[in-house]
Amino acid sequence: MSPALYPLVFSPIYKDYLWGGTAIEQTFGRNVPGGRCAESWEIVDRPEGVSPAINGPLAGLRLDTLIARFGNALLGTEIPAGRFPLLIKLIDAGDRLSVQVHPDDGSAPKVGGEAKTEMWYALRTSAGCGVYAGLRAGTTEPAFHTALEHDGVEALLNWCPLATGDAVFVPGGCVHAIGAGCLLLEVQQNSNTTYRVFDWNRFDPHGKPRKLHIGQAMRVIRWDLPPGRAIPGTPASGKQPRLIAECPHFAMARYDLEHPLLLERGDRAFDVLFVTSGELTVESGENVAIRAGTSCLVPACLRRVLLRPSGGRTTVLRIAPGAGYIS
């Protein structure tokens, strides 16, 4: 007899790129291999890595195996049974990331890539920290191409200062770059397609420039998008969540809890919970204690889930796979 589903915690998959830092280890007390990393893939089902469960009777099973075994009981009645639709990750920008763009749903088939709309939530920021989100108003394709040829791209990028708790929504087709000193939670479509257009004239550990993808990028940039903006990190009010952003692919809401909260959910979709501060016990079938910096997948079949904070005020981000699943 197969074990029943319960809130699932997964082992992170760490990725090391040249711009990585030490904030994940320092902020959340993790044992990061080598002490430095660029990304921690928290919940993922991709060829480049699949999350293994680490708690309860299903510990040791990978996310793809769990989906094959439980199907819509895990994902939800309105979510196609197959690959997990999101990628949840931490980004530790010890240095600034390249200027890049991802295709959206319309342009991805034209370039042979995967669509990627994403959003960032600032978990920790330093003085002067921020991101480039979109292009300055009025930027045209010819002007951008000329700027690429003359190292003038930065002047055309829209700068968004960030404070801890702020968020930024980044649709596919939006030119962007993450600035140094940001520790972010990223929620995105399950995609790993990135077209790099400028990398600040730096070199990889072998002394070579990293590959650029200007041809593909110019085909997927949406010139009609307005400049991006930071969504202020306003706390939630009482037991009511504060909806931060939602789109057809995902939604994110914030809870600031001092007392237990019962989530009465339908079975249409799963939830992901991420604790940004404090500690939380997620009670549904099994009790799962998660501390700050931990992600938890709540299967769709769990209709009643109690969130019990401990040790004072606890801030929790709730992520759903589309609009209309958080109320």
C-alpha positions as a Markdown table, in Angstrom:
| # | Residue | x | y | z |
|---|---|---|---|---|
| 1 | Met | 0.0 | 0.0 | 0.0 |
| 2 | Ser | 1.4 | 3.4 | -1.0 |
| 3 | Pro | 2.0 | 6.0 | 1.7 |
| 4 | Ala | -0.4 | 8.9 | 1.8 |
| 5 | Leu | 0.7 | 12.3 | 0.7 |
| 6 | Tyr | 1.8 | 14.9 | 3.2 |
| 7 | Pro | 3.7 | 18.2 | 3.0 |
| 8 | Leu | 7.0 | 17.5 | 1.3 |
| 9 | Val | 10.5 | 19.0 | 1.8 |
| 10 | Phe | 13.2 | 18.5 | -0.7 |
| 11 | Ser | 17.0 | 18.6 | -0.7 |
| 12 | Pro | 18.3 | 21.7 | -2.5 |
| 13 | Ile | 20.3 | 21.3 | -5.7 |
| 14 | Tyr | 23.2 | 23.8 | -5.8 |
| 15 | Lys | 24.5 | 25.5 | -8.9 |
| 16 | Asp | 27.8 | 27.4 | -9.0 |
| 17 | Tyr | 28.3 | 30.2 | -11.5 |
| 18 | Leu | 31.0 | 32.8 | -11.6 |
| 19 | Trp | 28.7 | 35.5 | -10.1 |
| 20 | Gly | 27.7 | 33.5 | -7.0 |
| 21 | Gly | 28.2 | 34.5 | -3.4 |
| 22 | Thr | 27.9 | 33.3 | 0.2 |
| 23 | Ala | 24.6 | 34.8 | 1.3 |
| 24 | Ile | 22.6 | 31.5 | 1.2 |
| 25 | Glu | 25.0 | 29.9 | 3.7 |
| 26 | Gln | 25.3 | 33.0 | 5.9 |
| 27 | Thr | 21.6 | 33.9 | 5.9 |
| 28 | Phe | 20.0 | 30.5 | 6.3 |
| 29 | Gly | 22.8 | 28.5 | 8.0 |
| 30 | Arg | 23.1 | 26.0 | 5.2 |
| 31 | Asn | 26.0 | 23.7 | 4.5 |
| 32 | Val | 26.7 | 24.9 | 1.0 |
| 33 | Pro | 29.4 | 22.8 | -0.8 |
| 34 | Gly | 32.5 | 25.0 | -1.1 |
| 35 | Gly | 30.7 | 27.8 | 0.8 |
| 36 | Arg | 29.8 | 29.7 | -2.4 |
| 37 | Cys | 27.0 | 29.1 | -4.8 |
| 38 | Ala | 25.0 | 31.1 | -7.3 |
| 39 | Glu | 21.6 | 29.3 | -7.2 |
| 40 | Ser | 19.9 | 26.8 | -5.0 |
| 41 | Trp | 17.2 | 24.9 | -6.9 |
| 42 | Glu | 14.6 | 24.3 | -4.2 |
| 43 | Ile | 11.9 | 22.5 | -6.1 |
| 44 | Val | 12.6 | 21.4 | -9.6 |
| 45 | Asp | 11.9 | 18.7 | -12.2 |
| 46 | Arg | 14.3 | 19.1 | -15.1 |
| 47 | Pro | 16.9 | 17.2 | -17.0 |
| 48 | Glu | 19.5 | 19.3 | -15.2 |
| 49 | Gly | 18.3 | 18.2 | -11.8 |
| 50 | Val | 15.3 | 16.7 | -10.0 |
| 51 | Ser | 14.5 | 17.4 | -6.4 |
| 52 | Pro | 14.6 | 14.4 | -4.0 |
| 53 | Ala | 12.2 | 14.4 | -1.0 |
| 54 | Ile | 13.9 | 14.3 | 2.4 |
| 55 | Asn | 11.1 | 13.9 | 5.0 |
| 56 | Gly | 8.6 | 11.3 | 6.0 |
| 57 | Pro | 7.8 | 7.9 | 4.4 |
| 58 | Leu | 8.4 | 9.1 | 0.9 |
| 59 | Ala | 12.0 | 10.4 | 1.6 |
| 60 | Gly | 14.4 | 9.5 | -1.1 |
| 61 | Leu | 11.9 | 9.6 | -3.9 |
| 62 | Arg | 12.4 | 12.2 | -6.6 |
| 63 | Leu | 9.8 | 14.7 | -7.6 |
| 64 | Asp | 9.3 | 13.1 | -11.0 |
| 65 | Thr | 8.7 | 9.7 | -9.4 |
| 66 | Leu | 6.2 | 11.3 | -7.0 |
| 67 | Ile | 4.3 | 12.9 | -9.8 |
| 68 | Ala | 4.2 | 9.6 | -11.8 |
| 69 | Arg | 2.9 | 7.8 | -8.7 |
| 70 | Phe | 0.4 | 10.3 | -7.4 |
| 71 | Gly | -0.5 | 12.4 | -10.5 |
| 72 | Asn | -3.2 | 15.0 | -9.9 |
| 73 | Ala | -3.4 | 14.1 | -6.2 |
| 74 | Leu | -0.1 | 15.9 | -5.9 |
| 75 | Leu | -0.3 | 18.5 | -8.7 |
| 76 | Gly | -4.0 | 19.3 | -8.7 |
| 77 | Thr | -7.1 | 18.5 | -10.8 |
| 78 | Glu | -6.5 | 21.6 | -13.0 |
| 79 | Ile | -2.7 | 21.0 | -13.5 |
| 80 | Pro | -1.7 | 18.7 | -16.3 |
| 81 | Ala | -0.2 | 15.5 | -14.9 |
| 82 | Gly | 3.4 | 15.4 | -16.1 |
| 83 | Arg | 6.4 | 17.6 | -15.3 |
| 84 | Phe | 6.2 | 20.0 | -12.4 |
| 85 | Pro | 5.2 | 23.3 | -14.0 |
| 86 | Leu | 7.4 | 25.7 | -11.9 |
| 87 | Leu | 11.0 | 26.0 | -10.8 |
| 88 | Ile | 11.6 | 27.5 | -7.4 |
| 89 | Lys | 15.1 | 28.7 | -6.7 |
| 90 | Leu | 17.3 | 31.0 | -4.6 |
| 91 | Ile | 19.6 | 33.4 | -6.4 |
| 92 | Asp | 22.7 | 34.6 | -4.6 |
| 93 | Ala | 24.2 | 37.5 | -6.6 |
| 94 | Gly | 27.7 | 38.0 | -5.2 |
| 95 | Asp | 28.3 | 39.9 | -8.4 |
| 96 | Arg | 25.8 | 41.2 | -10.9 |
| 97 | Leu | 24.4 | 38.8 | -13.5 |
| 98 | Ser | 24.5 | 39.2 | -17.2 |
| 99 | Val | 22.0 | 41.3 | -19.1 |
| 100 | Gln | 19.7 | 38.7 | -20.5 |
| 101 | Val | 16.2 | 37.9 | -21.7 |
| 102 | His | 13.9 | 34.9 | -21.9 |
| 103 | Pro | 11.3 | 34.1 | -24.5 |
| 104 | Asp | 7.6 | 34.3 | -23.7 |
| 105 | Asp | 4.9 | 31.8 | -24.7 |
| 106 | Gly | 4.5 | 33.4 | -28.1 |
| 107 | Ser | 8.2 | 33.7 | -29.1 |
| 108 | Ala | 9.6 | 30.5 | -27.5 |
| 109 | Pro | 8.4 | 28.2 | -30.4 |
| 110 | Lys | 10.0 | 30.5 | -32.9 |
| 111 | Val | 13.5 | 30.2 | -31.4 |
| 112 | Gly | 13.3 | 26.7 | -30.2 |
| 113 | Gly | 13.5 | 27.6 | -26.5 |
| 114 | Glu | 11.2 | 27.3 | -23.4 |
| 115 | Ala | 9.1 | 30.2 | -22.3 |
| 116 | Lys | 10.1 | 31.8 | -19.0 |
| 117 | Thr | 8.2 | 34.4 | -17.1 |
| 118 | Glu | 9.5 | 34.9 | -13.6 |
| 119 | Met | 9.4 | 37.0 | -10.5 |
| 120 | Trp | 11.8 | 37.8 | -7.7 |
| 121 | Tyr | 11.2 | 38.4 | -4.0 |
| 122 | Ala | 14.1 | 40.1 | -2.1 |
| 123 | Leu | 15.1 | 38.0 | 0.9 |
| 124 | Arg | 18.2 | 40.1 | 1.8 |
| 125 | Thr | 19.6 | 43.2 | 0.2 |
| 126 | Ser | 22.6 | 45.4 | 0.8 |
| 127 | Ala | 23.1 | 49.1 | 0.5 |
| 128 | Gly | 22.5 | 50.3 | -3.1 |
| 129 | Cys | 21.1 | 46.9 | -4.1 |
| 130 | Gly | 18.7 | 46.5 | -7.0 |
| 131 | Val | 17.9 | 45.0 | -10.4 |
| 132 | Tyr | 17.6 | 46.1 | -13.9 |
| 133 | Ala | 14.0 | 45.3 | -15.1 |
| 134 | Gly | 13.1 | 46.3 | -18.6 |
| 135 | Leu | 14.3 | 49.1 | -20.8 |
| 136 | Arg | 13.9 | 52.8 | -20.4 |
| 137 | Ala | 10.8 | 54.2 | -21.9 |
| 138 | Gly | 11.2 | 54.9 | -25.7 |
| 139 | Thr | 14.1 | 52.5 | -26.3 |
| 140 | Thr | 13.9 | 51.2 | -29.8 |
| 141 | Glu | 15.4 | 48.1 | -31.4 |
| 142 | Pro | 17.9 | 50.0 | -33.5 |
| 143 | Ala | 19.0 | 52.1 | -30.4 |
| 144 | Phe | 19.5 | 48.9 | -28.4 |
| 145 | His | 21.5 | 47.2 | -31.1 |
| 146 | Thr | 23.7 | 50.2 | -31.4 |
| 147 | Ala | 24.2 | 50.3 | -27.7 |
| 148 | Leu | 25.3 | 46.6 | -27.8 |
| 149 | Glu | 27.9 | 47.4 | -30.4 |
| 150 | His | 29.4 | 50.3 | -28.3 |
| 151 | Asp | 29.1 | 49.0 | -24.7 |
| 152 | Gly | 26.3 | 51.4 | -24.0 |
| 153 | Val | 23.6 | 49.0 | -22.9 |
| 154 | Glu | 23.6 | 50.0 | -19.2 |
| 155 | Ala | 22.4 | 53.5 | -20.1 |
| 156 | Leu | 19.2 | 52.0 | -21.7 |
| 157 | Leu | 18.3 | 49.7 | -18.7 |
| 158 | Asn | 15.7 | 50.5 | -16.2 |
| 159 | Trp | 17.1 | 50.4 | -12.6 |
| 160 | Cys | 14.9 | 49.3 | -9.7 |
| 161 | Pro | 16.3 | 49.8 | -6.2 |
| 162 | Leu | 15.3 | 47.0 | -3.9 |
| 163 | Ala | 14.7 | 46.7 | -0.1 |
| 164 | Thr | 14.2 | 43.4 | 1.7 |
| 165 | Gly | 10.6 | 42.2 | 1.1 |
| 166 | Asp | 10.2 | 44.0 | -2.3 |
| 167 | Ala | 9.3 | 42.0 | -5.4 |
| 168 | Val | 9.7 | 42.4 | -9.1 |
| 169 | Phe | 7.7 | 40.7 | -11.8 |
| 170 | Val | 9.6 | 39.9 | -15.0 |
| 171 | Pro | 7.6 | 38.7 | -18.0 |
| 172 | Gly | 9.1 | 36.8 | -20.8 |
| 173 | Gly | 10.6 | 39.2 | -23.4 |
| 174 | Cys | 11.8 | 41.6 | -20.7 |
| 175 | Val | 15.5 | 42.5 | -20.7 |
| 176 | His | 16.8 | 42.3 | -17.2 |
| 177 | Ala | 19.8 | 41.7 | -14.9 |
| 178 | Ile | 20.2 | 41.2 | -11.2 |
| 179 | Gly | 22.6 | 43.5 | -9.4 |
| 180 | Ala | 25.3 | 42.5 | -6.9 |
| 181 | Gly | 24.3 | 42.0 | -3.3 |
| 182 | Cys | 20.8 | 40.6 | -3.8 |
| 183 | Leu | 19.6 | 37.4 | -2.3 |
| 184 | Leu | 16.3 | 36.6 | -4.1 |
| 185 | Leu | 13.7 | 33.9 | -4.1 |
| 186 | Glu | 12.8 | 33.3 | -7.8 |
| 187 | Val | 9.6 | 31.7 | -9.0 |
| 188 | Gln | 9.4 | 30.9 | -12.7 |
| 189 | Gln | 8.0 | 28.8 | -15.4 |
| 190 | Asn | 9.8 | 25.5 | -15.6 |
| 191 | Ser | 12.4 | 26.6 | -18.1 |
| 192 | Asn | 16.2 | 27.0 | -18.4 |
| 193 | Thr | 16.3 | 29.1 | -21.6 |
| 194 | Thr | 18.4 | 32.3 | -21.2 |
| 195 | Tyr | 19.7 | 34.5 | -24.0 |
| 196 | Arg | 22.6 | 36.6 | -22.8 |
| 197 | Val | 23.1 | 39.9 | -24.5 |
| 198 | Phe | 25.8 | 41.6 | -22.4 |
| 199 | Asp | 28.1 | 40.3 | -19.7 |
| 200 | Trp | 29.9 | 43.4 | -18.5 |
| 201 | Asn | 33.0 | 42.5 | -20.5 |
| 202 | Arg | 34.1 | 40.0 | -17.9 |
| 203 | Phe | 35.8 | 36.6 | -18.4 |
| 204 | Asp | 35.1 | 33.1 | -17.1 |
| 205 | Pro | 37.5 | 31.1 | -14.9 |
| 206 | His | 39.3 | 30.0 | -18.1 |
| 207 | Gly | 39.9 | 33.6 | -19.3 |
| 208 | Lys | 37.3 | 33.5 | -22.0 |
| 209 | Pro | 34.2 | 35.7 | -22.5 |
| 210 | Arg | 31.0 | 33.9 | -21.8 |
| 211 | Lys | 28.9 | 33.1 | -24.9 |
| 212 | Leu | 26.3 | 35.7 | -26.0 |
| 213 | His | 23.1 | 35.0 | -27.7 |
| 214 | Ile | 22.3 | 38.3 | -29.4 |
| 215 | Gly | 20.5 | 36.9 | -32.4 |
| 216 | Gln | 18.0 | 34.9 | -30.4 |
| 217 | Ala | 17.6 | 37.7 | -27.9 |
| 218 | Met | 16.7 | 40.3 | -30.5 |
| 219 | Arg | 14.0 | 37.9 | -31.7 |
| 220 | Val | 12.3 | 37.6 | -28.3 |
| 221 | Ile | 12.7 | 41.0 | -26.7 |
| 222 | Arg | 9.3 | 42.7 | -26.4 |
| 223 | Trp | 9.9 | 46.4 | -27.2 |
| 224 | Asp | 6.3 | 47.2 | -26.2 |
| 225 | Leu | 6.9 | 46.3 | -22.5 |
| 226 | Pro | 6.9 | 49.2 | -20.0 |
| 227 | Pro | 9.8 | 49.6 | -17.6 |
| 228 | Gly | 9.6 | 47.2 | -14.6 |
| 229 | Arg | 9.0 | 48.4 | -11.1 |
| 230 | Ala | 9.6 | 47.2 | -7.6 |
| 231 | Ile | 6.5 | 46.0 | -5.7 |
| 232 | Pro | 6.8 | 47.3 | -2.1 |
| 233 | Gly | 7.3 | 44.8 | 0.7 |
| 234 | Thr | 4.2 | 45.7 | 2.6 |
| 235 | Pro | 3.4 | 43.2 | 5.4 |
| 236 | Ala | 0.2 | 41.3 | 5.3 |
| 237 | Ser | -2.7 | 42.3 | 7.6 |
| 238 | Gly | -3.7 | 39.8 | 10.3 |
| 239 | Lys | -4.6 | 36.4 | 8.9 |
| 240 | Gln | -5.4 | 37.8 | 5.4 |
| 241 | Pro | -2.7 | 37.2 | 2.8 |
| 242 | Arg | -1.3 | 40.1 | 0.7 |
| 243 | Leu | -1.3 | 39.1 | -2.9 |
| 244 | Ile | 2.0 | 40.2 | -4.3 |
| 245 | Ala | 1.6 | 39.3 | -8.0 |
| 246 | Glu | -0.2 | 36.8 | -10.2 |
| 247 | Cys | -0.1 | 35.7 | -13.8 |
| 248 | Pro | -1.4 | 32.7 | -15.8 |
| 249 | His | 1.7 | 30.8 | -14.7 |
| 250 | Phe | 2.0 | 31.5 | -11.0 |
| 251 | Ala | 0.9 | 33.6 | -8.1 |
| 252 | Met | 2.6 | 34.7 | -4.9 |
| 253 | Ala | 1.1 | 35.9 | -1.6 |
| 254 | Arg | 2.6 | 36.9 | 1.7 |
| 255 | Tyr | 1.4 | 35.9 | 5.2 |
| 256 | Asp | 2.7 | 37.5 | 8.4 |
| 257 | Leu | 1.7 | 35.1 | 11.2 |
| 258 | Glu | 1.7 | 35.3 | 14.9 |
| 259 | His | -1.1 | 32.8 | 15.5 |
| 260 | Pro | -2.1 | 29.5 | 13.8 |
| 261 | Leu | -3.8 | 29.8 | 10.4 |
| 262 | Leu | -6.0 | 27.1 | 8.8 |
| 263 | Leu | -5.8 | 27.0 | 5.1 |
| 264 | Glu | -9.0 | 25.4 | 3.6 |
| 265 | Arg | -8.1 | 24.6 | 0.1 |
| 266 | Gly | -9.7 | 22.9 | -2.9 |
| 267 | Asp | -7.9 | 20.2 | -4.8 |
| 268 | Arg | -7.4 | 22.2 | -8.0 |
| 269 | Ala | -3.7 | 22.9 | -7.5 |
| 270 | Phe | -0.7 | 22.4 | -5.2 |
| 271 | Asp | 1.0 | 25.1 | -3.1 |
| 272 | Val | 4.6 | 25.9 | -2.3 |
| 273 | Leu | 5.4 | 27.5 | 1.0 |
| 274 | Phe | 8.6 | 29.3 | 1.7 |
| 275 | Val | 9.5 | 30.7 | 5.1 |
| 276 | Thr | 11.4 | 34.0 | 4.9 |
| 277 | Ser | 11.7 | 34.5 | 8.7 |
| 278 | Gly | 10.7 | 32.7 | 11.8 |
| 279 | Glu | 9.7 | 29.0 | 12.0 |
| 280 | Leu | 6.6 | 27.2 | 10.9 |
| 281 | Thr | 5.0 | 23.8 | 11.5 |
| 282 | Val | 2.8 | 22.7 | 8.6 |
| 283 | Glu | 0.2 | 20.2 | 9.9 |
| 284 | Ser | -1.7 | 18.0 | 7.5 |
| 285 | Gly | -1.4 | 14.2 | 7.9 |
| 286 | Glu | 2.1 | 14.7 | 9.2 |
| 287 | Asn | 3.6 | 17.6 | 11.0 |
| 288 | Val | 6.5 | 19.2 | 9.1 |
| 289 | Ala | 8.6 | 21.8 | 10.8 |
| 290 | Ile | 10.3 | 24.3 | 8.5 |
| 291 | Arg | 12.6 | 27.1 | 9.4 |
| 292 | Ala | 13.6 | 30.3 | 7.5 |
| 293 | Gly | 15.0 | 29.5 | 4.1 |
| 294 | Thr | 13.1 | 26.3 | 3.6 |
| 295 | Ser | 10.6 | 25.4 | 0.9 |
| 296 | Cys | 7.7 | 23.0 | 1.4 |
| 297 | Leu | 5.4 | 21.5 | -1.3 |
| 298 | Val | 1.8 | 21.0 | -0.2 |
| 299 | Pro | 0.0 | 18.5 | -2.4 |
| 300 | Ala | -3.3 | 19.4 | -3.9 |
| 301 | Cys | -5.2 | 16.6 | -2.1 |
| 302 | Leu | -4.6 | 18.1 | 1.3 |
| 303 | Arg | -7.7 | 20.1 | 1.8 |
| 304 | Arg | -7.1 | 21.4 | 5.3 |
| 305 | Val | -3.6 | 22.6 | 6.2 |
| 306 | Leu | -2.7 | 24.3 | 9.5 |
| 307 | Leu | 0.2 | 26.7 | 9.6 |
| 308 | Arg | 1.5 | 27.0 | 13.1 |
| 309 | Pro | 4.2 | 29.7 | 13.7 |
| 310 | Ser | 6.6 | 29.3 | 16.5 |
| 311 | Gly | 9.0 | 31.7 | 18.2 |
| 312 | Gly | 7.2 | 34.9 | 17.3 |
| 313 | Arg | 6.2 | 36.4 | 14.0 |
| 314 | Thr | 6.7 | 34.2 | 11.0 |
| 315 | Thr | 6.6 | 35.4 | 7.4 |
| 316 | Val | 5.6 | 32.9 | 4.8 |
| 317 | Leu | 5.3 | 33.1 | 1.0 |
| 318 | Arg | 2.6 | 31.0 | -0.6 |
| 319 | Ile | 3.2 | 30.2 | -4.3 |
| 320 | Ala | 0.5 | 28.7 | -6.5 |
| 321 | Pro | 0.8 | 27.5 | -10.2 |
| 322 | Gly | -1.5 | 30.2 | -11.7 |
| 323 | Ala | -3.9 | 33.0 | -11.0 |
| 324 | Gly | -7.0 | 32.4 | -8.9 |
| 325 | Tyr | -5.7 | 29.7 | -6.6 |
| 326 | Ile | -4.9 | 32.0 | -3.6 |
| 327 | Ser | -7.8 | 33.7 | -1.8 |
